[in-house]
Amino acid sequence: MFDGSSSESTGADLAGVTEADLAEIENRCLAAMAGSWRSLVEGRDHTSGASFIMVGVGGTRGEDMYGTFRGAPASAADQDFIAGARQDIPRLIAEIKRLRALGTN
């Protein structure tokens, strides 16, 4: 399990990802709110209101998500990263599994 004590520059454990690590990551993805997440930043994507992450679309739309850091809105880069992770991480998990099935660890 990643404990946050590794590489200062990336925050990642560079020793590799075990099957148990991958299962934990996948379980976190499955536990998170489903649907496509989209970062909407005030001044970049719309002109009034706060920046937020739109969770789902259409009939599957959930409540919007607002992020803060030290009492202020999260940066656009952090918000974009969080929203993107909802789509990116499942794709990365699938690719790791595909490569491992080919014997390319």
OpenMM code with the backbone's topology and positions (N, CA, C; nanometers):
from openmm import Vec3, app, unit

residues = "MET PHE ASP GLY SER SER SER GLU SER THR GLY ALA ASP LEU ALA GLY VAL THR GLU ALA ASP LEU ALA GLU ILE GLU ASN ARG CYS LEU ALA ALA MET ALA GLY SER TRP ARG SER LEU VAL GLU GLY ARG ASP HIS THR SER GLY ALA SER PHE ILE MET VAL GLY VAL GLY GLY THR ARG GLY GLU ASP MET TYR GLY THR PHE ARG GLY ALA PRO ALA SER ALA ALA ASP GLN ASP PHE ILE ALA GLY ALA ARG GLN ASP ILE PRO ARG LEU ILE ALA GLU ILE LYS ARG LEU ARG ALA LEU GLY THR ASN".split()
positions = [
    Vec3(0.0842, -0.1182, 0.0000),
    Vec3(0.0000, 0.0000, 0.0000),
    Vec3(0.0882, 0.1238, 0.0000),
    Vec3(0.0501, 0.2240, -0.0767),
    Vec3(0.1232, 0.3498, -0.0815),
    Vec3(0.1015, 0.4258, 0.0481),
    Vec3(0.2120, 0.4658, 0.1120),
    Vec3(0.1992, 0.5354, 0.2406),
    Vec3(0.2404, 0.6822, 0.2334),
    Vec3(0.2719, 0.7312, 0.1131),
    Vec3(0.3045, 0.8717, 0.0970),
    Vec3(0.4458, 0.9083, 0.1379),
    Vec3(0.5300, 0.8110, 0.1731),
    Vec3(0.6637, 0.8419, 0.2232),
    Vec3(0.7713, 0.8328, 0.1157),
    Vec3(0.7339, 0.8084, -0.0087),
    Vec3(0.8318, 0.7897, -0.1159),
    Vec3(0.8677, 0.9202, -0.1848),
    Vec3(0.9013, 0.9107, -0.3088),
    Vec3(0.9519, 1.0189, -0.3928),
    Vec3(0.8871, 1.1543, -0.3644),
    Vec3(0.9712, 1.2520, -0.3308),
    Vec3(0.9208, 1.3871, -0.3027),
    Vec3(0.8657, 1.4529, -0.4273),
    Vec3(0.9271, 1.4298, -0.5439),
    Vec3(0.8870, 1.5013, -0.6642),
    Vec3(0.7535, 1.4540, -0.7193),
    Vec3(0.7217, 1.3255, -0.7079),
    Vec3(0.5977, 1.2749, -0.7663),
    Vec3(0.4974, 1.2298, -0.6623),
    Vec3(0.5423, 1.2031, -0.5412),
    Vec3(0.4532, 1.1503, -0.4400),
    Vec3(0.4177, 1.0055, -0.4662),
    Vec3(0.4892, 0.9406, -0.5593),
    Vec3(0.4569, 0.8031, -0.5965),
    Vec3(0.5613, 0.7060, -0.5440),
    Vec3(0.5179, 0.5850, -0.5190),
    Vec3(0.6082, 0.4768, -0.4819),
    Vec3(0.6662, 0.4218, -0.6108),
    Vec3(0.7930, 0.4468, -0.6343),
    Vec3(0.8550, 0.4094, -0.7605),
    Vec3(0.8993, 0.2636, -0.7638),
    Vec3(0.8742, 0.1880, -0.6579),
    Vec3(0.9147, 0.0479, -0.6530),
    Vec3(0.8227, -0.0414, -0.7354),
    Vec3(0.7097, 0.0059, -0.7777),
    Vec3(0.6169, -0.0730, -0.8568),
    Vec3(0.4812, -0.0831, -0.7908),
    Vec3(0.3890, -0.1379, -0.8649),
    Vec3(0.2521, -0.1529, -0.8184),
    Vec3(0.2220, -0.3020, -0.8088),
    Vec3(0.1965, -0.3478, -0.6878),
    Vec3(0.1638, -0.4888, -0.6676),
    Vec3(0.0182, -0.5140, -0.7062),
    Vec3(-0.0191, -0.6389, -0.7143),
    Vec3(-0.1588, -0.6740, -0.7409),
    Vec3(-0.2483, -0.6209, -0.6296),
    Vec3(-0.2001, -0.6266, -0.5063),
    Vec3(-0.2779, -0.5733, -0.3935),
    Vec3(-0.2950, -0.4221, -0.4062),
    Vec3(-0.1873, -0.3518, -0.4457),
    Vec3(-0.1968, -0.2069, -0.4675),
    Vec3(-0.3019, -0.1756, -0.5736),
    Vec3(-0.2953, -0.2489, -0.6844),
    Vec3(-0.3869, -0.2268, -0.7954),
    Vec3(-0.5314, -0.2526, -0.7516),
    Vec3(-0.5523, -0.3556, -0.6713),
    Vec3(-0.6864, -0.3860, -0.6217),
    Vec3(-0.7374, -0.2733, -0.5320),
    Vec3(-0.6511, -0.2178, -0.4465),
    Vec3(-0.6913, -0.1065, -0.3600),
    Vec3(-0.7296, 0.0159, -0.4426),
    Vec3(-0.6498, 0.0457, -0.5443),
    Vec3(-0.6783, 0.1601, -0.6315),
    Vec3(-0.8114, 0.1393, -0.7027),
    Vec3(-0.8306, 0.0181, -0.7551),
    Vec3(-0.9550, -0.0118, -0.8255),
    Vec3(-1.0753, -0.0029, -0.7323),
    Vec3(-1.0615, -0.0503, -0.6088),
    Vec3(-1.1712, -0.0417, -0.5119),
    Vec3(-1.2065, 0.1028, -0.4793),
    Vec3(-1.1052, 0.1910, -0.4707),
    Vec3(-1.1340, 0.3332, -0.4480),
    Vec3(-1.2120, 0.3910, -0.5659),
    Vec3(-1.1754, 0.3511, -0.6869),
    Vec3(-1.2480, 0.3989, -0.8061),
    Vec3(-1.3931, 0.3525, -0.8034),
    Vec3(-1.4126, 0.2261, -0.7692),
    Vec3(-1.5485, 0.1711, -0.7664),
    Vec3(-1.6336, 0.2347, -0.6573),
    Vec3(-1.5703, 0.2789, -0.5488),
    Vec3(-1.6434, 0.3395, -0.4373),
    Vec3(-1.6788, 0.4863, -0.4628),
    Vec3(-1.6052, 0.5521, -0.5525),
    Vec3(-1.6300, 0.6941, -0.5821),
    Vec3(-1.7594, 0.7086, -0.6623),
    Vec3(-1.8150, 0.8294, -0.6603),
    Vec3(-1.9362, 0.8548, -0.7379),
    Vec3(-1.9113, 0.8204, -0.8838),
    Vec3(-2.0060, 0.7485, -0.9422),
    Vec3(-1.9939, 0.7054, -1.0810),
    Vec3(-2.0205, 0.8215, -1.1759),
    Vec3(-1.9908, 0.7987, -1.3005),
    Vec3(-2.0216, 0.8966, -1.4040),
    Vec3(-1.9009, 0.9765, -1.4457),
    Vec3(-1.9197, 1.0504, -1.5488),
    Vec3(-1.8156, 1.1378, -1.5999),
    Vec3(-1.8065, 1.2622, -1.5115),
    Vec3(-1.6857, 1.2991, -1.4737),
    Vec3(-1.6658, 1.4203, -1.3949),
    Vec3(-1.6035, 1.5261, -1.4853),
    Vec3(-1.6515, 1.6490, -1.4751),
    Vec3(-1.6006, 1.7585, -1.5586),
    Vec3(-1.5709, 1.8795, -1.4715),
    Vec3(-1.4494, 1.9311, -1.4845),
    Vec3(-1.4076, 2.0494, -1.4109),
    Vec3(-1.4588, 2.1744, -1.4820),
    Vec3(-1.5285, 2.2592, -1.4091),
    Vec3(-1.5780, 2.3865, -1.4625),
    Vec3(-1.5223, 2.4990, -1.3756),
    Vec3(-1.4337, 2.5772, -1.4345),
    Vec3(-1.3619, 2.6818, -1.3613),
    Vec3(-1.4206, 2.8183, -1.3962),
    Vec3(-1.4552, 2.8941, -1.2898),
    Vec3(-1.5080, 3.0288, -1.3099),
    Vec3(-1.4047, 3.1137, -1.3827),
    Vec3(-1.4494, 3.1862, -1.4849),
    Vec3(-1.3603, 3.2714, -1.5630),
    Vec3(-1.2983, 3.1983, -1.6817),
    Vec3(-1.2941, 3.0683, -1.6773),
    Vec3(-1.2416, 2.9894, -1.7896),
    Vec3(-1.3554, 2.9189, -1.8633),
    Vec3(-1.4455, 2.8575, -1.7863),
    Vec3(-1.5526, 2.7768, -1.8453),
    Vec3(-1.6907, 2.8400, -1.8301),
    Vec3(-1.7050, 2.9323, -1.7380),
    Vec3(-1.8303, 3.0047, -1.7175),
    Vec3(-1.7976, 3.1368, -1.6493),
    Vec3(-1.8943, 3.2277, -1.6504),
    Vec3(-1.8629, 3.3635, -1.6048),
    Vec3(-1.9221, 3.4024, -1.4705),
    Vec3(-2.0029, 3.3175, -1.4111),
    Vec3(-2.0567, 3.3548, -1.2801),
    Vec3(-2.0699, 3.2316, -1.1925),
    Vec3(-2.0610, 3.2538, -1.0629),
    Vec3(-2.0677, 3.1433, -0.9683),
    Vec3(-1.9284, 3.0931, -0.9357),
    Vec3(-1.9218, 2.9829, -0.8659),
    Vec3(-1.7940, 2.9277, -0.8209),
    Vec3(-1.7448, 2.8192, -0.9165),
    Vec3(-1.6180, 2.7871, -0.9046),
    Vec3(-1.5616, 2.6731, -0.9763),
    Vec3(-1.6116, 2.5457, -0.9087),
    Vec3(-1.6346, 2.4414, -0.9880),
    Vec3(-1.6859, 2.3164, -0.9319),
    Vec3(-1.6582, 2.2012, -1.0269),
    Vec3(-1.6816, 2.0810, -0.9782),
    Vec3(-1.6735, 1.9613, -1.0611),
    Vec3(-1.8159, 1.9118, -1.0823),
    Vec3(-1.8558, 1.9041, -1.2085),
    Vec3(-1.9875, 1.8518, -1.2426),
    Vec3(-1.9769, 1.6997, -1.2450),
    Vec3(-2.0606, 1.6341, -1.1670),
    Vec3(-2.0578, 1.4887, -1.1538),
    Vec3(-2.1732, 1.4297, -1.2339),
    Vec3(-2.1396, 1.3562, -1.3388),
    Vec3(-2.2404, 1.2951, -1.4244),
    Vec3(-2.3003, 1.3945, -1.5225),
    Vec3(-2.3830, 1.3438, -1.6108),
    Vec3(-2.4513, 1.4280, -1.7101),
    Vec3(-2.5941, 1.3786, -1.7276),
    Vec3(-2.6796, 1.4676, -1.7724),
    Vec3(-2.8180, 1.4307, -1.8006),
    Vec3(-2.8868, 1.3666, -1.6813),
    Vec3(-2.9523, 1.2512, -1.7075),
    Vec3(-3.0274, 1.1808, -1.6044),
    Vec3(-2.9415, 1.1175, -1.4970),
    Vec3(-2.8110, 1.1076, -1.5223),
    Vec3(-2.7207, 1.0487, -1.4224),
    Vec3(-2.6454, 1.1557, -1.3440),
    Vec3(-2.6837, 1.2801, -1.3606),
    Vec3(-2.6135, 1.3902, -1.2951),
    Vec3(-2.6343, 1.3854, -1.1448),
    Vec3(-2.5231, 1.3948, -1.0713),
    Vec3(-2.5284, 1.3995, -0.9255),
    Vec3(-2.5093, 1.5418, -0.8771),
    Vec3(-2.4847, 1.5562, -0.7486),
    Vec3(-2.4582, 1.6885, -0.6925),
    Vec3(-2.3215, 1.7365, -0.7383),
    Vec3(-2.3091, 1.8670, -0.7591),
    Vec3(-2.1798, 1.9249, -0.7945),
    Vec3(-2.0845, 1.9124, -0.6765),
    Vec3(-1.9555, 1.9051, -0.7084),
    Vec3(-1.8519, 1.8905, -0.6065),
    Vec3(-1.7673, 2.0193, -0.6033),
    Vec3(-1.7465, 2.0711, -0.4848),
    Vec3(-1.6658, 2.1922, -0.4678),
    Vec3(-1.5432, 2.1564, -0.3848),
    Vec3(-1.4268, 2.2018, -0.4291),
    Vec3(-1.3041, 2.1710, -0.3576),
    Vec3(-1.2404, 2.2961, -0.2987),
    Vec3(-1.1858, 2.2814, -0.1782),
    Vec3(-1.1145, 2.3922, -0.1153),
    Vec3(-0.9807, 2.3424, -0.0627),
    Vec3(-0.8908, 2.4360, -0.0454),
    Vec3(-0.7602, 2.4086, 0.0134),
    Vec3(-0.7258, 2.5272, 0.1016),
    Vec3(-0.7078, 2.5012, 0.2296),
    Vec3(-0.6788, 2.6071, 0.3272),
    Vec3(-0.7817, 2.7193, 0.3221),
    Vec3(-0.9075, 2.6802, 0.3079),
    Vec3(-1.0163, 2.7765, 0.3109),
    Vec3(-1.0418, 2.8516, 0.1817),
    Vec3(-0.9634, 2.8253, 0.0785),
    Vec3(-0.9815, 2.8926, -0.0500),
    Vec3(-1.0177, 2.7879, -0.1559),
    Vec3(-1.0789, 2.8301, -0.2656),
    Vec3(-1.1099, 2.7342, -0.3716),
    Vec3(-0.9832, 2.6642, -0.4215),
    Vec3(-0.9979, 2.5379, -0.4571),
    Vec3(-0.8852, 2.4633, -0.5141),
    Vec3(-0.8403, 2.5321, -0.6423),
    Vec3(-0.7126, 2.5172, -0.6741),
    Vec3(-0.6631, 2.5763, -0.7993),
    Vec3(-0.7283, 2.5063, -0.9176),
    Vec3(-0.7313, 2.5742, -1.0318),
    Vec3(-0.7874, 2.5145, -1.1530),
    Vec3(-0.7123, 2.3861, -1.1884),
    Vec3(-0.5807, 2.3861, -1.1726),
    Vec3(-0.5011, 2.2670, -1.2052),
    Vec3(-0.5372, 2.1502, -1.1146),
    Vec3(-0.5530, 2.1765, -0.9843),
    Vec3(-0.5902, 2.0696, -0.8911),
    Vec3(-0.7311, 2.0185, -0.9205),
    Vec3(-0.8226, 2.1093, -0.9461),
    Vec3(-0.9602, 2.0702, -0.9770),
    Vec3(-0.9652, 1.9896, -1.1060),
    Vec3(-0.8911, 2.0320, -1.2082),
    Vec3(-0.8856, 1.9575, -1.3347),
    Vec3(-0.8288, 1.8175, -1.3124),
    Vec3(-0.7257, 1.8069, -1.2274),
    Vec3(-0.6646, 1.6778, -1.1974),
    Vec3(-0.7652, 1.5846, -1.1294),
    Vec3(-0.8363, 1.6357, -1.0292),
    Vec3(-0.9330, 1.5542, -0.9562),
    Vec3(-1.0435, 1.5059, -1.0499),
    Vec3(-1.0988, 1.5968, -1.1286),
    Vec3(-1.2052, 1.5586, -1.2215),
    Vec3(-1.1538, 1.4597, -1.3255),
    Vec3(-1.0351, 1.4834, -1.3776),
    Vec3(-0.9783, 1.3942, -1.4781),
    Vec3(-0.9478, 1.2564, -1.4247),
    Vec3(-0.9107, 1.2489, -1.2971),
    Vec3(-0.8759, 1.1202, -1.2373),
    Vec3(-0.9926, 1.0226, -1.2428),
    Vec3(-1.1159, 1.0723, -1.2355),
    Vec3(-1.2332, 0.9837, -1.2385),
    Vec3(-1.2389, 0.9049, -1.3682),
    Vec3(-1.1957, 0.9643, -1.4777),
    Vec3(-1.1937, 0.8960, -1.6061),
    Vec3(-1.0585, 0.8281, -1.6321),
    Vec3(-0.9506, 0.8929, -1.5888),
    Vec3(-0.8155, 0.8456, -1.6215),
    Vec3(-0.7747, 0.7196, -1.5459),
    Vec3(-0.8036, 0.7133, -1.4178),
    Vec3(-0.7546, 0.6015, -1.3367),
    Vec3(-0.8141, 0.4681, -1.3808),
    Vec3(-0.9449, 0.4576, -1.4062),
    Vec3(-0.9946, 0.3291, -1.4565),
    Vec3(-0.9285, 0.2876, -1.5886),
    Vec3(-0.9000, 0.3838, -1.6754),
    Vec3(-0.8314, 0.3518, -1.8012),
    Vec3(-0.6901, 0.3025, -1.7758),
    Vec3(-0.6203, 0.3649, -1.6814),
    Vec3(-0.4844, 0.3214, -1.6480),
    Vec3(-0.4845, 0.1824, -1.5852),
    Vec3(-0.5807, 0.1545, -1.4992),
    Vec3(-0.5919, 0.0216, -1.4389),
    Vec3(-0.6117, -0.0829, -1.5484),
    Vec3(-0.7019, -0.0540, -1.6413),
    Vec3(-0.7282, -0.1479, -1.7509),
    Vec3(-0.6027, -0.1712, -1.8342),
    Vec3(-0.5260, -0.0669, -1.8580),
    Vec3(-0.4027, -0.0812, -1.9371),
    Vec3(-0.2979, -0.1631, -1.8620),
    Vec3(-0.2843, -0.1412, -1.7326),
    Vec3(-0.1900, -0.2204, -1.6528),
    Vec3(-0.2292, -0.3676, -1.6588),
    Vec3(-0.3583, -0.3954, -1.6427),
    Vec3(-0.4039, -0.5339, -1.6474),
    Vec3(-0.3793, -0.5952, -1.7853),
    Vec3(-0.4027, -0.5184, -1.8905),
    Vec3(-0.3799, -0.5675, -2.0265),
    Vec3(-0.2342, -0.6009, -2.0485),
    Vec3(-0.1449, -0.5107, -2.0061),
    Vec3(-0.0012, -0.5342, -2.0235),
    Vec3(0.0472, -0.6517, -1.9400),
    Vec3(-0.0045, -0.6642, -1.8188),
    Vec3(0.0358, -0.7773, -1.7344),
    Vec3(-0.0119, -0.9095, -1.7940),
    Vec3(-0.1286, -0.9082, -1.8573),
    Vec3(-0.1780, -1.0298, -1.9206),
    Vec3(-0.0876, -1.0728, -2.0378),
    Vec3(-0.0208, -0.9757, -2.0975),
    Vec3(0.0723, -1.0042, -2.2065),
    Vec3(0.2094, -1.0474, -2.1537),
    Vec3(0.2278, -1.0363, -2.0221),
    Vec3(0.3564, -1.0716, -1.9614),
    Vec3(0.4563, -0.9587, -1.9669),
    Vec3(0.4085, -0.8341, -1.9821),
    Vec3(0.4947, -0.7156, -1.9906),
    Vec3(0.4851, -0.6379, -1.8606),
    Vec3(0.5498, -0.6874, -1.7567),
    Vec3(0.5437, -0.6172, -1.6277),
    Vec3(0.6408, -0.5046, -1.6284),
] * unit.nanometer
topology = app.Topology()
chain = topology.addChain("A")
for resn in residues:
    res = topology.addResidue(resn, chain)
    for name in ("N", "CA", "C"):
        topology.addAtom(name, app.Element.getBySymbol(name[0]), res)
